[in-house]
Amino acid sequence: MIKEIIQTVNAPEAIGTYSQAIRVDRLVFLSGQIPLLPDKMTLVDSEISPQIVQVFENLKAVAEAAGGDLGDIVKLNVYLTDLIHFPLVNEIMGRFFQEPYPARAAVGVSALPKGALIEMDAVMYLKPQEYPAS
């Protein structure tokens, strides 16, 4: 079993005792991303639409640092402080993903770190040609 910590400056640094992602063989477990701007560590905006986009951008940066891309995500978990925004998540997700879409769960939560309105985490499976040598 090969275990590797994934870290990139193109996504927000961890704000707790966790890694941005962990690769175990060909599986990559991406930690929850909230809509922080990586260079400032502040929320991108107080509105939901830019927050959704920023979360996808942060996940994309971590996926790329692990040697893959968003198309390699097989499971996506979405946490929203208000499930009324779920149709907008679907709309914006269509800009970042193509079919076949990953398996997904959407969960309503009472609060998220830093006052974010959305958080997402994911599991990614690297194809053999994407598997980084260690």
PyMOL commands that place a pseudoatom at each C-alpha (Angstrom):
pseudoatom trace, name=CA, resn=MET, resi=1, chain=A, elem=C, hetatm=0, pos=[0.000, 0.000, 0.000]
pseudoatom trace, name=CA, resn=ILE, resi=2, chain=A, elem=C, hetatm=0, pos=[1.354, 3.385, -1.023]
pseudoatom trace, name=CA, resn=LYS, resi=3, chain=A, elem=C, hetatm=0, pos=[0.126, 6.272, 1.115]
pseudoatom trace, name=CA, resn=GLU, resi=4, chain=A, elem=C, hetatm=0, pos=[0.937, 9.838, 0.114]
pseudoatom trace, name=CA, resn=ILE, resi=5, chain=A, elem=C, hetatm=0, pos=[-0.102, 13.229, 1.440]
pseudoatom trace, name=CA, resn=ILE, resi=6, chain=A, elem=C, hetatm=0, pos=[-1.335, 15.545, -1.327]
pseudoatom trace, name=CA, resn=GLN, resi=7, chain=A, elem=C, hetatm=0, pos=[-0.683, 19.254, -0.859]
pseudoatom trace, name=CA, resn=THR, resi=8, chain=A, elem=C, hetatm=0, pos=[-0.955, 22.232, -3.209]
pseudoatom trace, name=CA, resn=VAL, resi=9, chain=A, elem=C, hetatm=0, pos=[-0.770, 25.992, -2.826]
pseudoatom trace, name=CA, resn=ASN, resi=10, chain=A, elem=C, hetatm=0, pos=[-3.516, 26.233, -5.471]
pseudoatom trace, name=CA, resn=ALA, resi=11, chain=A, elem=C, hetatm=0, pos=[-6.149, 25.221, -2.895]
pseudoatom trace, name=CA, resn=PRO, resi=12, chain=A, elem=C, hetatm=0, pos=[-6.733, 26.531, 0.629]
pseudoatom trace, name=CA, resn=GLU, resi=13, chain=A, elem=C, hetatm=0, pos=[-4.347, 25.178, 3.225]
pseudoatom trace, name=CA, resn=ALA, resi=14, chain=A, elem=C, hetatm=0, pos=[-5.809, 22.906, 5.850]
pseudoatom trace, name=CA, resn=ILE, resi=15, chain=A, elem=C, hetatm=0, pos=[-7.411, 24.868, 8.702]
pseudoatom trace, name=CA, resn=GLY, resi=16, chain=A, elem=C, hetatm=0, pos=[-7.174, 21.966, 11.126]
pseudoatom trace, name=CA, resn=THR, resi=17, chain=A, elem=C, hetatm=0, pos=[-5.533, 18.638, 11.735]
pseudoatom trace, name=CA, resn=TYR, resi=18, chain=A, elem=C, hetatm=0, pos=[-6.069, 17.119, 8.294]
pseudoatom trace, name=CA, resn=SER, resi=19, chain=A, elem=C, hetatm=0, pos=[-4.467, 16.946, 4.842]
pseudoatom trace, name=CA, resn=GLN, resi=20, chain=A, elem=C, hetatm=0, pos=[-5.916, 18.406, 1.642]
pseudoatom trace, name=CA, resn=ALA, resi=21, chain=A, elem=C, hetatm=0, pos=[-5.974, 14.844, 0.334]
pseudoatom trace, name=CA, resn=ILE, resi=22, chain=A, elem=C, hetatm=0, pos=[-4.465, 11.412, 0.922]
pseudoatom trace, name=CA, resn=ARG, resi=23, chain=A, elem=C, hetatm=0, pos=[-3.606, 9.016, -1.874]
pseudoatom trace, name=CA, resn=VAL, resi=24, chain=A, elem=C, hetatm=0, pos=[-3.697, 5.305, -1.093]
pseudoatom trace, name=CA, resn=ASP, resi=25, chain=A, elem=C, hetatm=0, pos=[-2.597, 3.375, -4.153]
pseudoatom trace, name=CA, resn=ARG, resi=26, chain=A, elem=C, hetatm=0, pos=[-5.004, 4.546, -6.881]
pseudoatom trace, name=CA, resn=LEU, resi=27, chain=A, elem=C, hetatm=0, pos=[-7.640, 6.016, -4.548]
pseudoatom trace, name=CA, resn=VAL, resi=28, chain=A, elem=C, hetatm=0, pos=[-7.446, 9.659, -3.500]
pseudoatom trace, name=CA, resn=PHE, resi=29, chain=A, elem=C, hetatm=0, pos=[-9.551, 10.923, -0.599]
pseudoatom trace, name=CA, resn=LEU, resi=30, chain=A, elem=C, hetatm=0, pos=[-10.087, 14.687, -0.950]
pseudoatom trace, name=CA, resn=SER, resi=31, chain=A, elem=C, hetatm=0, pos=[-10.880, 16.525, 2.268]
pseudoatom trace, name=CA, resn=GLY, resi=32, chain=A, elem=C, hetatm=0, pos=[-13.786, 18.902, 2.472]
pseudoatom trace, name=CA, resn=GLN, resi=33, chain=A, elem=C, hetatm=0, pos=[-13.308, 22.147, 0.594]
pseudoatom trace, name=CA, resn=ILE, resi=34, chain=A, elem=C, hetatm=0, pos=[-15.118, 25.324, 1.480]
pseudoatom trace, name=CA, resn=PRO, resi=35, chain=A, elem=C, hetatm=0, pos=[-15.111, 28.415, -0.775]
pseudoatom trace, name=CA, resn=LEU, resi=36, chain=A, elem=C, hetatm=0, pos=[-11.883, 29.946, 0.494]
pseudoatom trace, name=CA, resn=LEU, resi=37, chain=A, elem=C, hetatm=0, pos=[-9.575, 31.818, -1.847]
pseudoatom trace, name=CA, resn=PRO, resi=38, chain=A, elem=C, hetatm=0, pos=[-6.271, 29.937, -1.585]
pseudoatom trace, name=CA, resn=ASP, resi=39, chain=A, elem=C, hetatm=0, pos=[-4.059, 33.040, -1.514]
pseudoatom trace, name=CA, resn=LYS, resi=40, chain=A, elem=C, hetatm=0, pos=[-6.112, 34.974, 1.060]
pseudoatom trace, name=CA, resn=MET, resi=41, chain=A, elem=C, hetatm=0, pos=[-7.805, 32.190, 3.054]
pseudoatom trace, name=CA, resn=THR, resi=42, chain=A, elem=C, hetatm=0, pos=[-11.019, 34.247, 3.053]
pseudoatom trace, name=CA, resn=LEU, resi=43, chain=A, elem=C, hetatm=0, pos=[-14.442, 33.378, 1.636]
pseudoatom trace, name=CA, resn=VAL, resi=44, chain=A, elem=C, hetatm=0, pos=[-14.747, 34.228, -2.048]
pseudoatom trace, name=CA, resn=ASP, resi=45, chain=A, elem=C, hetatm=0, pos=[-18.098, 35.977, -1.552]
pseudoatom trace, name=CA, resn=SER, resi=46, chain=A, elem=C, hetatm=0, pos=[-21.145, 35.895, 0.694]
pseudoatom trace, name=CA, resn=GLU, resi=47, chain=A, elem=C, hetatm=0, pos=[-23.409, 34.753, -2.190]
pseudoatom trace, name=CA, resn=ILE, resi=48, chain=A, elem=C, hetatm=0, pos=[-23.962, 31.064, -2.959]
pseudoatom trace, name=CA, resn=SER, resi=49, chain=A, elem=C, hetatm=0, pos=[-23.129, 30.989, -6.697]
pseudoatom trace, name=CA, resn=PRO, resi=50, chain=A, elem=C, hetatm=0, pos=[-19.510, 32.198, -6.409]
pseudoatom trace, name=CA, resn=GLN, resi=51, chain=A, elem=C, hetatm=0, pos=[-19.088, 29.951, -3.374]
pseudoatom trace, name=CA, resn=ILE, resi=52, chain=A, elem=C, hetatm=0, pos=[-20.141, 26.875, -5.371]
pseudoatom trace, name=CA, resn=VAL, resi=53, chain=A, elem=C, hetatm=0, pos=[-17.751, 27.760, -8.195]
pseudoatom trace, name=CA, resn=GLN, resi=54, chain=A, elem=C, hetatm=0, pos=[-14.868, 28.311, -5.768]
pseudoatom trace, name=CA, resn=VAL, resi=55, chain=A, elem=C, hetatm=0, pos=[-15.427, 24.954, -4.082]
pseudoatom trace, name=CA, resn=PHE, resi=56, chain=A, elem=C, hetatm=0, pos=[-15.246, 23.215, -7.467]
pseudoatom trace, name=CA, resn=GLU, resi=57, chain=A, elem=C, hetatm=0, pos=[-12.085, 25.180, -8.301]
pseudoatom trace, name=CA, resn=ASN, resi=58, chain=A, elem=C, hetatm=0, pos=[-10.525, 24.136, -4.983]
pseudoatom trace, name=CA, resn=LEU, resi=59, chain=A, elem=C, hetatm=0, pos=[-11.430, 20.474, -5.545]
pseudoatom trace, name=CA, resn=LYS, resi=60, chain=A, elem=C, hetatm=0, pos=[-10.014, 20.713, -9.064]
pseudoatom trace, name=CA, resn=ALA, resi=61, chain=A, elem=C, hetatm=0, pos=[-6.704, 22.056, -7.754]
pseudoatom trace, name=CA, resn=VAL, resi=62, chain=A, elem=C, hetatm=0, pos=[-6.358, 19.235, -5.226]
pseudoatom trace, name=CA, resn=ALA, resi=63, chain=A, elem=C, hetatm=0, pos=[-7.368, 16.620, -7.817]
pseudoatom trace, name=CA, resn=GLU, resi=64, chain=A, elem=C, hetatm=0, pos=[-4.710, 17.932, -10.209]
pseudoatom trace, name=CA, resn=ALA, resi=65, chain=A, elem=C, hetatm=0, pos=[-2.073, 17.955, -7.455]
pseudoatom trace, name=CA, resn=ALA, resi=66, chain=A, elem=C, hetatm=0, pos=[-2.854, 14.257, -6.926]
pseudoatom trace, name=CA, resn=GLY, resi=67, chain=A, elem=C, hetatm=0, pos=[-2.310, 13.501, -10.614]
pseudoatom trace, name=CA, resn=GLY, resi=68, chain=A, elem=C, hetatm=0, pos=[-5.924, 13.427, -11.760]
pseudoatom trace, name=CA, resn=ASP, resi=69, chain=A, elem=C, hetatm=0, pos=[-8.784, 15.745, -12.584]
pseudoatom trace, name=CA, resn=LEU, resi=70, chain=A, elem=C, hetatm=0, pos=[-12.434, 16.238, -11.693]
pseudoatom trace, name=CA, resn=GLY, resi=71, chain=A, elem=C, hetatm=0, pos=[-13.407, 13.558, -14.211]
pseudoatom trace, name=CA, resn=ASP, resi=72, chain=A, elem=C, hetatm=0, pos=[-11.657, 11.001, -11.991]
pseudoatom trace, name=CA, resn=ILE, resi=73, chain=A, elem=C, hetatm=0, pos=[-13.967, 11.718, -9.032]
pseudoatom trace, name=CA, resn=VAL, resi=74, chain=A, elem=C, hetatm=0, pos=[-16.171, 8.696, -8.369]
pseudoatom trace, name=CA, resn=LYS, resi=75, chain=A, elem=C, hetatm=0, pos=[-17.953, 9.959, -5.224]
pseudoatom trace, name=CA, resn=LEU, resi=76, chain=A, elem=C, hetatm=0, pos=[-18.866, 13.529, -4.340]
pseudoatom trace, name=CA, resn=ASN, resi=77, chain=A, elem=C, hetatm=0, pos=[-20.454, 14.682, -1.089]
pseudoatom trace, name=CA, resn=VAL, resi=78, chain=A, elem=C, hetatm=0, pos=[-22.124, 18.101, -0.967]
pseudoatom trace, name=CA, resn=TYR, resi=79, chain=A, elem=C, hetatm=0, pos=[-22.987, 19.857, 2.303]
pseudoatom trace, name=CA, resn=LEU, resi=80, chain=A, elem=C, hetatm=0, pos=[-25.303, 22.875, 2.129]
pseudoatom trace, name=CA, resn=THR, resi=81, chain=A, elem=C, hetatm=0, pos=[-26.570, 25.151, 4.873]
pseudoatom trace, name=CA, resn=ASP, resi=82, chain=A, elem=C, hetatm=0, pos=[-29.763, 25.517, 2.808]
pseudoatom trace, name=CA, resn=LEU, resi=83, chain=A, elem=C, hetatm=0, pos=[-30.902, 22.757, 0.450]
pseudoatom trace, name=CA, resn=ILE, resi=84, chain=A, elem=C, hetatm=0, pos=[-32.845, 25.342, -1.568]
pseudoatom trace, name=CA, resn=HIS, resi=85, chain=A, elem=C, hetatm=0, pos=[-29.501, 25.930, -3.344]
pseudoatom trace, name=CA, resn=PHE, resi=86, chain=A, elem=C, hetatm=0, pos=[-29.255, 22.340, -4.582]
pseudoatom trace, name=CA, resn=PRO, resi=87, chain=A, elem=C, hetatm=0, pos=[-30.622, 23.111, -8.110]
pseudoatom trace, name=CA, resn=LEU, resi=88, chain=A, elem=C, hetatm=0, pos=[-27.885, 25.738, -8.466]
pseudoatom trace, name=CA, resn=VAL, resi=89, chain=A, elem=C, hetatm=0, pos=[-25.277, 23.167, -7.401]
pseudoatom trace, name=CA, resn=ASN, resi=90, chain=A, elem=C, hetatm=0, pos=[-26.582, 20.898, -10.186]
pseudoatom trace, name=CA, resn=GLU, resi=91, chain=A, elem=C, hetatm=0, pos=[-26.393, 23.702, -12.740]
pseudoatom trace, name=CA, resn=ILE, resi=92, chain=A, elem=C, hetatm=0, pos=[-22.853, 24.749, -11.832]
pseudoatom trace, name=CA, resn=MET, resi=93, chain=A, elem=C, hetatm=0, pos=[-21.683, 21.148, -11.476]
pseudoatom trace, name=CA, resn=GLY, resi=94, chain=A, elem=C, hetatm=0, pos=[-22.591, 20.680, -15.144]
pseudoatom trace, name=CA, resn=ARG, resi=95, chain=A, elem=C, hetatm=0, pos=[-19.872, 23.201, -16.026]
pseudoatom trace, name=CA, resn=PHE, resi=96, chain=A, elem=C, hetatm=0, pos=[-17.205, 21.170, -14.218]
pseudoatom trace, name=CA, resn=PHE, resi=97, chain=A, elem=C, hetatm=0, pos=[-18.269, 17.551, -14.882]
pseudoatom trace, name=CA, resn=GLN, resi=98, chain=A, elem=C, hetatm=0, pos=[-19.310, 15.502, -17.877]
pseudoatom trace, name=CA, resn=GLU, resi=99, chain=A, elem=C, hetatm=0, pos=[-21.191, 12.218, -17.965]
pseudoatom trace, name=CA, resn=PRO, resi=100, chain=A, elem=C, hetatm=0, pos=[-20.803, 9.763, -16.448]
pseudoatom trace, name=CA, resn=TYR, resi=101, chain=A, elem=C, hetatm=0, pos=[-21.238, 11.892, -13.342]
pseudoatom trace, name=CA, resn=PRO, resi=102, chain=A, elem=C, hetatm=0, pos=[-19.864, 10.720, -10.004]
pseudoatom trace, name=CA, resn=ALA, resi=103, chain=A, elem=C, hetatm=0, pos=[-22.050, 9.138, -7.373]
pseudoatom trace, name=CA, resn=ARG, resi=104, chain=A, elem=C, hetatm=0, pos=[-23.203, 11.933, -5.082]
pseudoatom trace, name=CA, resn=ALA, resi=105, chain=A, elem=C, hetatm=0, pos=[-24.867, 12.757, -1.799]
pseudoatom trace, name=CA, resn=ALA, resi=106, chain=A, elem=C, hetatm=0, pos=[-26.302, 16.106, -0.734]
pseudoatom trace, name=CA, resn=VAL, resi=107, chain=A, elem=C, hetatm=0, pos=[-26.762, 16.844, 2.940]
pseudoatom trace, name=CA, resn=GLY, resi=108, chain=A, elem=C, hetatm=0, pos=[-28.323, 19.825, 4.675]
pseudoatom trace, name=CA, resn=VAL, resi=109, chain=A, elem=C, hetatm=0, pos=[-26.265, 21.034, 7.636]
pseudoatom trace, name=CA, resn=SER, resi=110, chain=A, elem=C, hetatm=0, pos=[-26.820, 23.762, 10.206]
pseudoatom trace, name=CA, resn=ALA, resi=111, chain=A, elem=C, hetatm=0, pos=[-23.418, 25.426, 9.823]
pseudoatom trace, name=CA, resn=LEU, resi=112, chain=A, elem=C, hetatm=0, pos=[-20.054, 25.103, 8.083]
pseudoatom trace, name=CA, resn=PRO, resi=113, chain=A, elem=C, hetatm=0, pos=[-16.555, 26.404, 8.920]
pseudoatom trace, name=CA, resn=LYS, resi=114, chain=A, elem=C, hetatm=0, pos=[-15.879, 30.117, 8.434]
pseudoatom trace, name=CA, resn=GLY, resi=115, chain=A, elem=C, hetatm=0, pos=[-19.568, 30.777, 7.727]
pseudoatom trace, name=CA, resn=ALA, resi=116, chain=A, elem=C, hetatm=0, pos=[-19.434, 29.031, 4.331]
pseudoatom trace, name=CA, resn=LEU, resi=117, chain=A, elem=C, hetatm=0, pos=[-22.720, 28.108, 2.665]
pseudoatom trace, name=CA, resn=ILE, resi=118, chain=A, elem=C, hetatm=0, pos=[-21.306, 24.981, 0.982]
pseudoatom trace, name=CA, resn=GLU, resi=119, chain=A, elem=C, hetatm=0, pos=[-18.621, 22.342, 1.438]
pseudoatom trace, name=CA, resn=MET, resi=120, chain=A, elem=C, hetatm=0, pos=[-17.705, 19.340, -0.700]
pseudoatom trace, name=CA, resn=ASP, resi=121, chain=A, elem=C, hetatm=0, pos=[-15.442, 16.341, -0.285]
pseudoatom trace, name=CA, resn=ALA, resi=122, chain=A, elem=C, hetatm=0, pos=[-14.706, 13.584, -2.768]
pseudoatom trace, name=CA, resn=VAL, resi=123, chain=A, elem=C, hetatm=0, pos=[-13.118, 10.241, -3.569]
pseudoatom trace, name=CA, resn=MET, resi=124, chain=A, elem=C, hetatm=0, pos=[-11.108, 9.972, -6.766]
pseudoatom trace, name=CA, resn=TYR, resi=125, chain=A, elem=C, hetatm=0, pos=[-9.841, 6.890, -8.604]
pseudoatom trace, name=CA, resn=LEU, resi=126, chain=A, elem=C, hetatm=0, pos=[-6.702, 7.424, -10.662]
pseudoatom trace, name=CA, resn=LYS, resi=127, chain=A, elem=C, hetatm=0, pos=[-6.479, 5.612, -13.981]
pseudoatom trace, name=CA, resn=PRO, resi=128, chain=A, elem=C, hetatm=0, pos=[-3.263, 3.583, -14.421]
pseudoatom trace, name=CA, resn=GLN, resi=129, chain=A, elem=C, hetatm=0, pos=[-1.660, 6.209, -16.717]
pseudoatom trace, name=CA, resn=GLU, resi=130, chain=A, elem=C, hetatm=0, pos=[-2.399, 8.931, -14.117]
pseudoatom trace, name=CA, resn=TYR, resi=131, chain=A, elem=C, hetatm=0, pos=[-0.969, 6.980, -11.206]
pseudoatom trace, name=CA, resn=PRO, resi=132, chain=A, elem=C, hetatm=0, pos=[2.073, 8.949, -9.999]
pseudoatom trace, name=CA, resn=ALA, resi=133, chain=A, elem=C, hetatm=0, pos=[5.219, 6.923, -9.444]
pseudoatom trace, name=CA, resn=SER, resi=134, chain=A, elem=C, hetatm=0, pos=[6.362, 6.829, -5.843]
for i in range(1, 134): cmd.bond("trace and resi %d" % i, "trace and resi %d" % (i + 1))
show_as sticks, trace
zoom trace
